[in-house]
Amino acid sequence: MIVIAGVLLGALIGAVKARKRGGNTMDMLQYGAVHAIIFGILGLLATILTHRVLA
């Protein structure tokens, strides 16, 4: 669940950041994809750490 939330939140943040900088649709897609990947990886690490600590 943390990974999915991270991907969605990252895509949203990336698209908003590109729009604020005056980017077109392709810029928003690229920023959204990059942020989604980064936030997804961070969510995966958070999930692994949570399972390690609780188990």
Beta strands, then each sheet from edge to edge (+ up, - down):
end
